[in-house]
Amino acid sequence: RLPKAAAAAADPPVPPKPVKPTCNMTIQAACDASACCQWCGSVFNATAGFCVAVTGFPIPSLQCSKGLGPCAGVASAADCAAAGVCVWKPLGPPGSGAGWCALDPLKCVA
């Protein structure tokens, strides 16, 4: 049996919590003014809504003001960088240019 200090040292480090943009605006115009936030409401009741982070994928039963966001459909690293809040995720062998563009939550946190 290991001493308490040795057992604690053997435990893997706890990963940090994911960084998320703060999208707590209560007015649609203020929410949509943020590059990382969007206003969403139910597809069944468009009069009520709330502010959430841009996800890059559809949210079932919600209709959102920015759809899939500024990174969706971007096909090159240069265009991804030009989007401002996106980051290029390379795929395949180095130098191939293959990859996908995703929202970078670190660029969304003030």
N, CA, C and O atoms as a GROMACS GRO file, in nm:
protein
  440
    1ARG      N    1   0.084  -0.119   0.000
    1ARG     CA    2   0.000   0.000   0.000
    1ARG      C    3   0.088   0.124   0.000
    1ARG      O    4   0.186   0.132   0.075
    2LEU      N    5   0.053   0.222  -0.085
    2LEU     CA    6   0.132   0.344  -0.097
    2LEU      C    7   0.096   0.442   0.014
    2LEU      O    8  -0.019   0.449   0.057
    3PRO      N    9   0.195   0.519   0.061
    3PRO     CA   10   0.162   0.626   0.154
    3PRO      C   11   0.068   0.725   0.088
    3PRO      O   12   0.063   0.734  -0.035
    4LYS      N   13  -0.008   0.800   0.168
    4LYS     CA   14  -0.107   0.894   0.116
    4LYS      C   15  -0.049   0.993   0.015
    4LYS      O   16  -0.110   1.018  -0.088
    5ALA      N   17   0.066   1.049   0.043
    5ALA     CA   18   0.128   1.147  -0.047
    5ALA      C   19   0.164   1.083  -0.180
    5ALA      O   20   0.147   1.145  -0.285
    6ALA      N   21   0.214   0.960  -0.178
    6ALA     CA   22   0.252   0.891  -0.302
    6ALA      C   23   0.128   0.855  -0.382
    6ALA      O   24   0.131   0.862  -0.505
    7ALA      N   25   0.020   0.816  -0.316
    7ALA     CA   26  -0.104   0.782  -0.385
    7ALA      C   27  -0.163   0.905  -0.453
    7ALA      O   28  -0.212   0.896  -0.566
    8ALA      N   29  -0.158   1.019  -0.386
    8ALA     CA   30  -0.211   1.142  -0.444
    8ALA      C   31  -0.128   1.185  -0.564
    8ALA      O   32  -0.183   1.237  -0.662
    9ALA      N   33   0.002   1.164  -0.559
    9ALA     CA   34   0.089   1.202  -0.670
    9ALA      C   35   0.064   1.115  -0.793
    9ALA      O   36   0.089   1.158  -0.905
   10ALA      N   37   0.013   0.993  -0.771
   10ALA     CA   38  -0.010   0.901  -0.882
   10ALA      C   39  -0.139   0.933  -0.957
   10ALA      O   40  -0.157   0.888  -1.071
   11ASP      N   41  -0.229   1.011  -0.896
   11ASP     CA   42  -0.355   1.046  -0.961
   11ASP      C   43  -0.329   1.139  -1.078
   11ASP      O   44  -0.246   1.230  -1.068
   12PRO      N   45  -0.400   1.117  -1.191
   12PRO     CA   46  -0.380   1.208  -1.305
   12PRO      C   47  -0.436   1.346  -1.272
   12PRO      O   48  -0.528   1.357  -1.190
   13PRO      N   49  -0.382   1.450  -1.334
   13PRO     CA   50  -0.432   1.585  -1.308
   13PRO      C   51  -0.575   1.601  -1.360
   13PRO      O   52  -0.613   1.540  -1.460
   14VAL      N   53  -0.651   1.683  -1.293
   14VAL     CA   54  -0.788   1.711  -1.334
   14VAL      C   55  -0.782   1.809  -1.451
   14VAL      O   56  -0.721   1.915  -1.439
   15PRO      N   57  -0.847   1.774  -1.565
   15PRO     CA   58  -0.843   1.867  -1.679
   15PRO      C   59  -0.920   1.994  -1.647
   15PRO      O   60  -1.017   1.991  -1.571
   16PRO      N   61  -0.879   2.107  -1.706
   16PRO     CA   62  -0.950   2.232  -1.680
   16PRO      C   63  -1.090   2.228  -1.742
   16PRO      O   64  -1.114   2.156  -1.839
   17LYS      N   65  -1.180   2.306  -1.684
   17LYS     CA   66  -1.316   2.314  -1.740
   17LYS      C   67  -1.308   2.383  -1.875
   17LYS      O   68  -1.227   2.474  -1.894
   18PRO      N   69  -1.393   2.341  -1.970
   18PRO     CA   70  -1.391   2.407  -2.101
   18PRO      C   71  -1.428   2.555  -2.090
   18PRO      O   72  -1.514   2.594  -2.010
   19VAL      N   73  -1.363   2.636  -2.171
   19VAL     CA   74  -1.392   2.779  -2.174
   19VAL      C   75  -1.514   2.800  -2.263
   19VAL      O   76  -1.521   2.747  -2.373
   20LYS      N   77  -1.610   2.877  -2.214
   20LYS     CA   78  -1.731   2.905  -2.290
   20LYS      C   79  -1.756   3.055  -2.290
   20LYS      O   80  -1.728   3.122  -2.190
   21PRO      N   81  -1.808   3.108  -2.399
   21PRO     CA   82  -1.842   3.251  -2.399
   21PRO      C   83  -1.959   3.277  -2.304
   21PRO      O   84  -2.043   3.190  -2.283
   22THR      N   85  -1.964   3.396  -2.249
   22THR     CA   86  -2.075   3.434  -2.162
   22THR      C   87  -2.182   3.498  -2.250
   22THR      O   88  -2.163   3.608  -2.304
   23CYS      N   89  -2.292   3.431  -2.263
   23CYS     CA   90  -2.403   3.478  -2.346
   23CYS      C   91  -2.527   3.492  -2.258
   23CYS      O   92  -2.621   3.414  -2.269
   24ASN      N   93  -2.524   3.592  -2.172
   24ASN     CA   94  -2.635   3.610  -2.078
   24ASN      C   95  -2.715   3.737  -2.105
   24ASN      O   96  -2.783   3.788  -2.016
   25MET      N   97  -2.707   3.788  -2.227
   25MET     CA   98  -2.781   3.909  -2.262
   25MET      C   99  -2.931   3.878  -2.264
   25MET      O  100  -2.972   3.767  -2.298
   26THR      N  101  -3.011   3.975  -2.230
   26THR     CA  102  -3.156   3.955  -2.227
   26THR      C  103  -3.228   4.026  -2.341
   26THR      O  104  -3.350   4.018  -2.352
   27ILE      N  105  -3.152   4.094  -2.426
   27ILE     CA  106  -3.209   4.164  -2.541
   27ILE      C  107  -3.145   4.106  -2.668
   27ILE      O  108  -3.023   4.092  -2.675
   28GLN      N  109  -3.228   4.075  -2.767
   28GLN     CA  110  -3.180   4.010  -2.888
   28GLN      C  111  -3.070   4.090  -2.957
   28GLN      O  112  -2.971   4.032  -3.000
   29ALA      N  113  -3.085   4.220  -2.969
   29ALA     CA  114  -2.985   4.302  -3.040
   29ALA      C  115  -2.849   4.294  -2.970
   29ALA      O  116  -2.746   4.284  -3.037
   30ALA      N  117  -2.847   4.298  -2.838
   30ALA     CA  118  -2.721   4.289  -2.764
   30ALA      C  119  -2.660   4.152  -2.779
   30ALA      O  120  -2.538   4.139  -2.792
   31CYS      N  121  -2.741   4.050  -2.779
   31CYS     CA  122  -2.692   3.912  -2.796
   31CYS      C  123  -2.629   3.895  -2.934
   31CYS      O  124  -2.518   3.845  -2.946
   32ASP      N  125  -2.700   3.936  -3.036
   32ASP     CA  126  -2.652   3.919  -3.173
   32ASP      C  127  -2.533   4.009  -3.205
   32ASP      O  128  -2.461   3.984  -3.302
   33ALA      N  129  -2.511   4.113  -3.126
   33ALA     CA  130  -2.395   4.200  -3.147
   33ALA      C  131  -2.264   4.130  -3.110
   33ALA      O  132  -2.158   4.171  -3.157
   34SER      N  133  -2.272   4.027  -3.028
   34SER     CA  134  -2.153   3.949  -2.992
   34SER      C  135  -2.128   3.845  -3.101
   34SER      O  136  -2.220   3.775  -3.143
   35ALA      N  137  -2.003   3.834  -3.146
   35ALA     CA  138  -1.970   3.737  -3.251
   35ALA      C  139  -1.987   3.594  -3.205
   35ALA      O  140  -2.001   3.503  -3.287
   36CYS      N  141  -1.986   3.572  -3.074
   36CYS     CA  142  -1.990   3.436  -3.021
   36CYS      C  143  -2.126   3.396  -2.965
   36CYS      O  144  -2.143   3.283  -2.918
   37CYS      N  145  -2.223   3.485  -2.970
   37CYS     CA  146  -2.355   3.457  -2.915
   37CYS      C  147  -2.461   3.470  -3.023
   37CYS      O  148  -2.442   3.537  -3.124
   38GLN      N  149  -2.574   3.404  -2.999
   38GLN     CA  150  -2.686   3.413  -3.091
   38GLN      C  151  -2.816   3.402  -3.013
   38GLN      O  152  -2.821   3.342  -2.906
   39TRP      N  153  -2.921   3.460  -3.070
   39TRP     CA  154  -3.053   3.457  -3.009
   39TRP      C  155  -3.129   3.337  -3.064
   39TRP      O  156  -3.141   3.321  -3.185
   40CYS      N  157  -3.181   3.254  -2.976
   40CYS     CA  158  -3.256   3.135  -3.016
   40CYS      C  159  -3.393   3.135  -2.954
   40CYS      O  160  -3.414   3.186  -2.843
   41GLY      N  161  -3.487   3.077  -3.025
   41GLY     CA  162  -3.622   3.061  -2.976
   41GLY      C  163  -3.679   2.931  -3.030
   41GLY      O  164  -3.625   2.873  -3.124
   42SER      N  165  -3.785   2.887  -2.971
   42SER     CA  166  -3.850   2.764  -3.012
   42SER      C  167  -3.906   2.779  -3.154
   42SER      O  168  -3.955   2.885  -3.191
   43VAL      N  169  -3.898   2.672  -3.231
   43VAL     CA  170  -3.958   2.675  -3.365
   43VAL      C  171  -4.111   2.681  -3.355
   43VAL      O  172  -4.179   2.712  -3.453
   44PHE      N  173  -4.163   2.650  -3.237
   44PHE     CA  174  -4.308   2.650  -3.217
   44PHE      C  175  -4.359   2.783  -3.162
   44PHE      O  176  -4.478   2.812  -3.175
   45ASN      N  177  -4.272   2.865  -3.101
   45ASN     CA  178  -4.313   2.993  -3.044
   45ASN      C  179  -4.200   3.092  -3.065
   45ASN      O  180  -4.107   3.099  -2.985
   46ALA      N  181  -4.208   3.169  -3.171
   46ALA     CA  182  -4.101   3.262  -3.207
   46ALA      C  183  -4.102   3.391  -3.125
   46ALA      O  184  -4.011   3.472  -3.140
   47THR      N  185  -4.200   3.411  -3.039
   47THR     CA  186  -4.207   3.536  -2.963
   47THR      C  187  -4.115   3.536  -2.842
   47THR      O  188  -4.078   3.644  -2.794
   48ALA      N  189  -4.079   3.422  -2.792
   48ALA     CA  190  -3.990   3.413  -2.675
   48ALA      C  191  -3.854   3.362  -2.720
   48ALA      O  192  -3.845   3.283  -2.814
   49GLY      N  193  -3.747   3.406  -2.653
   49GLY     CA  194  -3.615   3.360  -2.690
   49GLY      C  195  -3.514   3.384  -2.580
   49GLY      O  196  -3.547   3.437  -2.474
   50PHE      N  197  -3.392   3.342  -2.607
   50PHE     CA  198  -3.284   3.356  -2.509
   50PHE      C  199  -3.151   3.356  -2.583
   50PHE      O  200  -3.143   3.317  -2.700
   51CYS      N  201  -3.048   3.399  -2.515
   51CYS     CA  202  -2.915   3.412  -2.574
   51CYS      C  203  -2.830   3.290  -2.537
   51CYS      O  204  -2.824   3.251  -2.420
   52VAL      N  205  -2.766   3.229  -2.637
   52VAL     CA  206  -2.678   3.114  -2.616
   52VAL      C  207  -2.553   3.130  -2.702
   52VAL      O  208  -2.550   3.210  -2.795
   53ALA      N  209  -2.452   3.053  -2.670
   53ALA     CA  210  -2.328   3.053  -2.748
   53ALA      C  211  -2.354   2.990  -2.885
   53ALA      O  212  -2.435   2.898  -2.898
   54VAL      N  213  -2.285   3.041  -2.986
   54VAL     CA  214  -2.289   2.980  -3.119
   54VAL      C  215  -2.226   2.841  -3.106
   54VAL      O  216  -2.119   2.826  -3.048
   55THR      N  217  -2.294   2.741  -3.159
   55THR     CA  218  -2.247   2.604  -3.140
   55THR      C  219  -2.174   2.545  -3.259
   55THR      O  220  -2.086   2.462  -3.241
   56GLY      N  221  -2.209   2.584  -3.380
   56GLY     CA  222  -2.149   2.524  -3.499
   56GLY      C  223  -2.225   2.401  -3.545
   56GLY      O  224  -2.188   2.339  -3.645
   57PHE      N  225  -2.330   2.366  -3.474
   57PHE     CA  226  -2.416   2.254  -3.514
   57PHE      C  227  -2.560   2.292  -3.480
   57PHE      O  228  -2.581   2.375  -3.391
   58PRO      N  229  -2.658   2.235  -3.549
   58PRO     CA  230  -2.797   2.273  -3.522
   58PRO      C  231  -2.843   2.229  -3.383
   58PRO      O  232  -2.800   2.125  -3.333
   59ILE      N  233  -2.929   2.308  -3.322
   59ILE     CA  234  -2.987   2.274  -3.193
   59ILE      C  235  -3.131   2.230  -3.220
   59ILE      O  236  -3.211   2.311  -3.268
   60PRO      N  237  -3.166   2.105  -3.192
   60PRO     CA  238  -3.301   2.057  -3.223
   60PRO      C  239  -3.410   2.143  -3.160
   60PRO      O  240  -3.398   2.187  -3.045
   61SER      N  241  -3.513   2.166  -3.234
   61SER     CA  242  -3.633   2.240  -3.194
   61SER      C  243  -3.609   2.388  -3.168
   61SER      O  244  -3.699   2.456  -3.118
   62LEU      N  245  -3.491   2.441  -3.203
   62LEU     CA  246  -3.465   2.583  -3.186
   62LEU      C  247  -3.435   2.647  -3.320
   62LEU      O  248  -3.373   2.587  -3.408
   63GLN      N  249  -3.478   2.770  -3.334
   63GLN     CA  250  -3.445   2.851  -3.450
   63GLN      C  251  -3.355   2.962  -3.398
   63GLN      O  252  -3.394   3.040  -3.312
   64CYS      N  253  -3.231   2.968  -3.452
   64CYS     CA  254  -3.133   3.062  -3.400
   64CYS      C  255  -3.096   3.166  -3.505
   64CYS      O  256  -3.099   3.139  -3.625
   65SER      N  257  -3.060   3.285  -3.458
   65SER     CA  258  -3.035   3.399  -3.546
   65SER      C  259  -2.911   3.383  -3.633
   65SER      O  260  -2.907   3.439  -3.743
   66LYS      N  261  -2.812   3.309  -3.589
   66LYS     CA  262  -2.689   3.295  -3.667
   66LYS      C  263  -2.670   3.156  -3.725
   66LYS      O  264  -2.563   3.126  -3.777
   67GLY      N  265  -2.770   3.073  -3.717
   67GLY     CA  266  -2.760   2.940  -3.774
   67GLY      C  267  -2.642   2.863  -3.717
   67GLY      O  268  -2.633   2.843  -3.596
   68LEU      N  269  -2.552   2.821  -3.803
   68LEU     CA  270  -2.436   2.744  -3.759
   68LEU      C  271  -2.318   2.832  -3.721
   68LEU      O  272  -2.214   2.781  -3.677
   69GLY      N  273  -2.331   2.963  -3.736
   69GLY     CA  274  -2.227   3.054  -3.692
   69GLY      C  275  -2.126   3.090  -3.799
   69GLY      O  276  -2.135   3.043  -3.912
   70PRO      N  277  -2.028   3.176  -3.763
   70PRO     CA  278  -1.935   3.232  -3.862
   70PRO      C  279  -1.830   3.132  -3.913
   70PRO      O  280  -1.764   3.160  -4.012
   71CYS      N  281  -1.816   3.018  -3.848
   71CYS     CA  282  -1.711   2.923  -3.887
   71CYS      C  283  -1.764   2.814  -3.980
   71CYS      O  284  -1.685   2.743  -4.043
   72ALA      N  285  -1.894   2.800  -3.989
   72ALA     CA  286  -1.953   2.694  -4.069
   72ALA      C  287  -1.929   2.716  -4.218
   72ALA      O  288  -1.944   2.828  -4.268
   73GLY      N  289  -1.891   2.612  -4.287
   73GLY     CA  290  -1.873   2.618  -4.431
   73GLY      C  291  -1.746   2.686  -4.477
   73GLY      O  292  -1.726   2.704  -4.598
   74VAL      N  293  -1.658   2.726  -4.385
   74VAL     CA  294  -1.531   2.790  -4.423
   74VAL      C  295  -1.436   2.680  -4.469
   74VAL      O  296  -1.415   2.582  -4.398
   75ALA      N  297  -1.377   2.697  -4.587
   75ALA     CA  298  -1.301   2.589  -4.649
   75ALA      C  299  -1.150   2.603  -4.644
   75ALA      O  300  -1.080   2.510  -4.685
   76SER      N  301  -1.096   2.714  -4.594
   76SER     CA  302  -0.951   2.728  -4.592
   76SER      C  303  -0.905   2.790  -4.461
   76SER      O  304  -0.982   2.858  -4.393
   77ALA      N  305  -0.779   2.766  -4.426
   77ALA     CA  306  -0.722   2.822  -4.303
   77ALA      C  307  -0.724   2.975  -4.307
   77ALA      O  308  -0.749   3.039  -4.205
   78ALA      N  309  -0.696   3.034  -4.423
   78ALA     CA  310  -0.694   3.180  -4.435
   78ALA      C  311  -0.833   3.239  -4.412
   78ALA      O  312  -0.847   3.338  -4.341
   79ASP      N  313  -0.936   3.180  -4.474
   79ASP     CA  314  -1.072   3.228  -4.455
   79ASP      C  315  -1.118   3.208  -4.311
   79ASP      O  316  -1.192   3.290  -4.257
   80CYS      N  317  -1.074   3.100  -4.249
   80CYS     CA  318  -1.109   3.072  -4.110
   80CYS      C  319  -1.050   3.180  -4.019
   80CYS      O  320  -1.119   3.232  -3.931
   81ALA      N  321  -0.925   3.214  -4.040
   81ALA     CA  322  -0.859   3.318  -3.960
   81ALA      C  323  -0.928   3.453  -3.981
   81ALA      O  324  -0.938   3.533  -3.888
   82ALA      N  325  -0.974   3.479  -4.102
   82ALA     CA  326  -1.040   3.606  -4.133
   82ALA      C  327  -1.176   3.618  -4.065
   82ALA      O  328  -1.227   3.728  -4.049
   83ALA      N  329  -1.235   3.505  -4.025
   83ALA     CA  330  -1.366   3.509  -3.959
   83ALA      C  331  -1.358   3.571  -3.819
   83ALA      O  332  -1.461   3.610  -3.763
   84GLY      N  333  -1.238   3.580  -3.763
   84GLY     CA  334  -1.219   3.652  -3.637
   84GLY      C  335  -1.229   3.569  -3.510
   84GLY      O  336  -1.141   3.579  -3.424
   85VAL      N  337  -1.331   3.488  -3.496
   85VAL     CA  338  -1.348   3.411  -3.373
   85VAL      C  339  -1.334   3.260  -3.398
   85VAL      O  340  -1.376   3.178  -3.316
   86CYS      N  341  -1.274   3.226  -3.511
   86CYS     CA  342  -1.261   3.086  -3.549
   86CYS      C  343  -1.115   3.042  -3.543
   86CYS      O  344  -1.024   3.124  -3.541
   87VAL      N  345  -1.096   2.912  -3.539
   87VAL     CA  346  -0.961   2.853  -3.540
   87VAL      C  347  -0.963   2.734  -3.637
   87VAL      O  348  -1.060   2.658  -3.641
   88TRP      N  349  -0.855   2.719  -3.714
   88TRP     CA  350  -0.843   2.610  -3.810
   88TRP      C  351  -0.792   2.486  -3.739
   88TRP      O  352  -0.689   2.491  -3.671
   89LYS      N  353  -0.862   2.374  -3.755
   89LYS     CA  354  -0.823   2.245  -3.697
   89LYS      C  355  -0.772   2.157  -3.810
   89LYS      O  356  -0.851   2.104  -3.888
   90PRO      N  357  -0.638   2.140  -3.822
   90PRO     CA  358  -0.584   2.062  -3.933
   90PRO      C  359  -0.618   1.914  -3.921
   90PRO      O  360  -0.625   1.857  -3.812
   91LEU      N  361  -0.639   1.854  -4.037
   91LEU     CA  362  -0.662   1.710  -4.048
   91LEU      C  363  -0.566   1.654  -4.152
   91LEU      O  364  -0.522   1.727  -4.240
   92GLY      N  365  -0.534   1.528  -4.142
   92GLY     CA  366  -0.448   1.467  -4.243
   92GLY      C  367  -0.302   1.499  -4.221
   92GLY      O  368  -0.264   1.555  -4.118
   93PRO      N  369  -0.221   1.464  -4.319
   93PRO     CA  370  -0.076   1.485  -4.306
   93PRO      C  371  -0.041   1.634  -4.304
   93PRO      O  372  -0.110   1.714  -4.367
   94PRO      N  373   0.066   1.671  -4.232
   94PRO     CA  374   0.109   1.812  -4.229
   94PRO      C  375   0.133   1.865  -4.370
   94PRO      O  376   0.189   1.797  -4.455
   95GLY      N  377   0.089   1.987  -4.391
   95GLY     CA  378   0.108   2.051  -4.521
   95GLY      C  379   0.000   2.019  -4.622
   95GLY      O  380   0.001   2.074  -4.732
   96SER      N  381  -0.094   1.931  -4.587
   96SER     CA  382  -0.198   1.894  -4.684
   96SER      C  383  -0.302   2.003  -4.701
   96SER      O  384  -0.370   2.010  -4.803
   97GLY      N  385  -0.315   2.090  -4.600
   97GLY     CA  386  -0.415   2.196  -4.606
   97GLY      C  387  -0.554   2.152  -4.566
   97GLY      O  388  -0.644   2.234  -4.552
   98ALA      N  389  -0.571   2.021  -4.546
   98ALA     CA  390  -0.702   1.970  -4.507
   98ALA      C  391  -0.732   2.007  -4.362
   98ALA      O  392  -0.642   2.007  -4.278
   99GLY      N  393  -0.857   2.037  -4.334
   99GLY     CA  394  -0.896   2.069  -4.199
   99GLY      C  395  -1.038   2.121  -4.193
   99GLY      O  396  -1.112   2.116  -4.292
  100TRP      N  397  -1.075   2.170  -4.079
  100TRP     CA  398  -1.208   2.228  -4.060
  100TRP      C  399  -1.198   2.349  -3.969
  100TRP      O  400  -1.107   2.361  -3.887
  101CYS      N  401  -1.292   2.437  -3.985
  101CYS     CA  402  -1.294   2.563  -3.912
  101CYS      C  403  -1.395   2.552  -3.798
  101CYS      O  404  -1.510   2.513  -3.820
  102ALA      N  405  -1.353   2.587  -3.676
  102ALA     CA  406  -1.438   2.577  -3.559
  102ALA      C  407  -1.432   2.705  -3.477
  102ALA      O  408  -1.334   2.779  -3.483
  103LEU      N  409  -1.538   2.731  -3.402
  103LEU     CA  410  -1.540   2.845  -3.312
  103LEU      C  411  -1.432   2.825  -3.205
  103LEU      O  412  -1.420   2.717  -3.148
  104ASP      N  413  -1.355   2.928  -3.179
  104ASP     CA  414  -1.250   2.923  -3.076
  104ASP      C  415  -1.304   2.994  -2.952
  104ASP      O  416  -1.310   3.116  -2.950
  105PRO      N  417  -1.342   2.918  -2.849
  105PRO     CA  418  -1.400   2.982  -2.731
  105PRO      C  419  -1.302   3.078  -2.660
  105PRO      O  420  -1.346   3.170  -2.591
  106LEU      N  421  -1.173   3.058  -2.676
  106LEU     CA  422  -1.076   3.148  -2.614
  106LEU      C  423  -1.082   3.288  -2.675
  106LEU      O  424  -1.048   3.386  -2.608
  107LYS      N  425  -1.125   3.298  -2.801
  107LYS     CA  426  -1.139   3.428  -2.866
  107LYS      C  427  -1.272   3.495  -2.829
  107LYS      O  428  -1.295   3.611  -2.863
  108CYS      N  429  -1.357   3.422  -2.758
  108CYS     CA  430  -1.488   3.473  -2.720
  108CYS      C  431  -1.492   3.522  -2.577
  108CYS      O  432  -1.590   3.584  -2.535
  109VAL      N  433  -1.388   3.496  -2.501
  109VAL     CA  434  -1.386   3.534  -2.359
  109VAL      C  435  -1.310   3.664  -2.346
  109VAL      O  436  -1.195   3.676  -2.390
  110ALA      N  437  -1.373   3.761  -2.284
  110ALA     CA  438  -1.308   3.892  -2.267
  110ALA      C  439  -1.209   3.888  -2.153
  110ALA      O  440  -1.144   3.989  -2.124
   0.00000   0.00000   0.00000
